[in-house]
Amino acid sequence: MAQLGSWSARATARQDFSPFNSTDIAHIKAAAVEQYIEPGTRLLAAGERVDRVMVVGSGEVELSAHTPGGRRVMAVVRKGGVMGDIPLFLEIPMPYDAVVSRRALVCELDRKALLAFLTSAPSASLRWMRSIALRLEDDRRRLLAVLTSDLTAQVAFLLLEHAEPGTGGKPVVHLSHEVIAQLLGARRQSVSRVIADLRERGVLSTAYREIVLDDPDALQDVAGPSLPAWPH
């Protein structure tokens, strides 16, 4: 459980678990079961009753919906991301499949352990509410980007939102063009053209399933002032 203590640090893509303090982490650590999960494993299934909550310690999980056009990625959850708590609290079926896309360390709390944690201290419940609010705000930010900006600005915003620390000191994004397109509701070919244009401008460089953000500030300029600023 050594990595659990770092889950409250800022997650570069999503900050779902950041409100919790070291005491909260210790309580969750004592009640949780953790394991490494291989890519392709489905953690939660769309339509099933939710009786557990999962927190991602490392790796990556895709949340995807079944649409008339096939499976579509709706969100990507990484370090600090929480899955399952909102449908558990609302007593509704899981809306998405949660499938591991990069080998992930997952911490699992069943319903009984979660409710025991939340009833142990009102402050812990308030912090969990803040965790949910952060995720809803994350969704609002992306909706704002999609509704108010052109595709180039949308792609720039999404790349900044999903940036992770890279080995060369520059932020990197580990998403394929297809997944970026699905997250934005755009065509893959259109997304590829935007990324090629940004590469020609010297804003980013690309490799297989990896986009290096060579100039994040310039990318923020592309995203535009109407979109939420990238948290440096």
Sequence and secondary structure as in RCSB ss.txt:
>XXXX:A:sequence
MAQLGSWSARATARQDFSPFNSTDIAHIKAAAVEQYIEPGTRLLAAGERVDRVMVVGSGEVELSAHTPGGRRVMA
VVRKGGVMGDIPLFLEIPMPYDAVVSRRALVCELDRKALLAFLTSAPSASLRWMRSIALRLEDDRRRLLAVLTSD
LTAQVAFLLLEHAEPGTGGKPVVHLSHEVIAQLLGARRQSVSRVIADLRERGVLSTAYREIVLDDPDALQDVAGP
SLPAWPH
>XXXX:A:secstr
 GGGGGGGS  SS  TTTT  HHHHHHHHHH EEEEE TT EEE TTS   EEEEEEEEEEEEEEEETTEEEEEE
EE TT EESHHHHHHT    SEEEEEEEEEEEEEEHHHHHHHHHH HHHHHHHHHHHHHHHHHHHHHHHHHHHS 
HHHHHHHHHHHT B  TTSS EE   HHHHHHHHT  HHHHHHHHHHHHHTTSEEEETTEEEES HHHHHHHH T
TS     
